[in-house]
């Protein structure tokens, strides 16, 4: 065996070792994140109950069907908690970490909007367990036809105002018709 062969075998062996080390490191990081998330969810129950919410569901799943070219594709959504307070139902999403609790972050916003559309709750609660902050999130969705609805309502209100003004004028001017 030549020195070149040994060098090549060394590079290959080093590459395999590095690959498995990085894979192990990633697995350890994911386990830590999951452990932190579980602790955050357990603490979130107490946190929500202290604020008057009653937990009525945990890790609730819902199947969503996405149709692609008339073919159904099934996906599951899973919310952290379903809670109630004063007769209203909320989805509570627990977040830990520095970036995830930001409701304007694209991934977080998309997730909350997906829950809002699928579960149709009275509200969405974003529970930031790092900072012990509870934020209520809501969405207002405008479609392209919404401006015409507002114009229609405006015209209807103007017509109603005209009729009321005309009746008032006739009443004050002496005689009702």
SVG drawing of the C-alpha trace seen along z (x, -y; Angstrom):
<svg xmlns="http://www.w3.org/2000/svg" viewBox="-100 -74 104 76">
<polyline fill="none" stroke="black" stroke-width="0.4" points="0.0,0.0 1.3,-3.4 1.2,-6.6 -1.4,-7.9 -3.7,-4.9 -3.4,-5.5 -4.2,-9.2 -7.3,-8.4 -8.5,-5.9 -7.8,-8.5 -9.9,-11.1 -12.7,-8.6 -12.6,-7.4 -12.5,-11.1 -15.4,-12.0 -17.5,-9.1 -16.6,-10.0 -17.5,-13.7 -20.8,-12.7 -21.9,-10.5 -20.7,-13.0 -22.7,-15.8 -25.7,-13.5 -25.4,-12.6 -25.0,-16.3 -28.2,-17.1 -30.1,-14.3 -28.9,-15.6 -30.0,-19.2 -33.4,-18.0 -33.8,-16.0 -32.9,-19.1 -35.4,-21.2 -38.2,-18.6 -37.5,-18.3 -37.6,-22.1 -40.8,-22.2 -42.4,-19.6 -41.4,-21.5 -42.8,-24.7 -46.1,-23.0 -46.4,-21.6 -45.7,-25.1 -48.1,-26.6 -51.0,-24.7 -50.5,-26.3 -49.8,-29.7 -53.1,-29.5 -55.1,-28.4 -53.7,-31.2 -55.1,-33.6 -58.6,-32.1 -58.5,-29.6 -59.7,-26.0 -57.8,-23.5 -60.3,-21.3 -58.0,-19.6 -54.3,-18.8 -52.5,-17.8 -55.8,-17.8 -55.6,-16.5 -57.6,-17.5 -57.4,-16.1 -57.2,-18.5 -57.7,-17.4 -55.9,-19.2 -57.2,-18.5 -54.6,-18.5 -55.9,-17.8 -58.9,-16.0 -56.7,-13.8 -57.1,-14.1 -54.0,-14.5 -54.5,-14.1 -52.6,-16.0 -53.0,-16.3 -52.9,-19.5 -52.1,-19.3 -52.6,-22.2 -51.0,-22.4 -54.1,-23.3 -57.8,-24.1 -58.9,-26.3 -62.0,-28.1 -62.7,-31.3 -66.1,-33.0 -67.8,-30.8 -65.2,-31.4 -62.9,-28.8 -59.3,-29.5 -56.4,-27.6 -53.3,-28.1 -49.9,-27.6 -46.9,-27.3 -43.6,-28.6 -40.2,-28.5 -36.9,-30.0 -36.0,-33.4 -37.6,-33.7 -40.5,-31.3 -42.8,-33.4 -42.9,-36.3 -46.3,-36.3 -45.0,-38.3 -42.4,-35.7 -43.6,-34.0 -43.5,-30.4 -45.3,-31.3 -47.9,-33.5 -48.6,-30.8 -49.0,-28.2 -51.4,-30.4 -53.4,-31.3 -53.7,-27.6 -55.1,-26.9 -57.4,-29.9 -58.9,-28.7 -59.1,-25.0 -60.4,-25.1 -62.4,-28.3 -61.9,-29.3 -63.0,-32.6 -59.3,-33.5 -55.7,-32.3 -53.4,-32.5 -49.6,-32.6 -48.0,-31.5 -44.4,-32.7 -43.0,-30.6 -39.5,-32.1 -40.8,-35.6 -44.1,-34.4 -46.2,-36.5 -49.7,-35.6 -50.6,-37.3 -54.0,-37.1 -53.7,-36.9 -56.5,-37.6 -56.7,-37.8 -58.7,-40.0 -58.8,-38.5 -59.7,-40.7 -60.7,-39.3 -60.6,-41.1 -64.4,-41.6 -64.4,-43.3 -64.0,-46.9 -67.2,-46.4 -69.1,-45.2 -68.0,-48.4 -69.1,-50.5 -72.5,-48.7 -72.9,-49.3 -72.0,-53.0 -74.5,-53.4 -77.2,-51.6 -76.5,-53.8 -76.6,-56.9 -80.0,-55.8 -81.4,-55.1 -80.2,-58.6 -81.8,-60.2 -85.2,-58.5 -85.0,-59.4 -84.2,-63.0 -87.0,-63.2 -89.5,-61.8 -88.2,-64.3 -88.5,-67.2 -92.1,-66.2 -92.9,-65.9 -91.5,-69.3 -92.8,-71.1 -96.3,-70.3 -97.9,-67.1 -96.7,-63.7 -97.2,-63.1"/>
</svg>
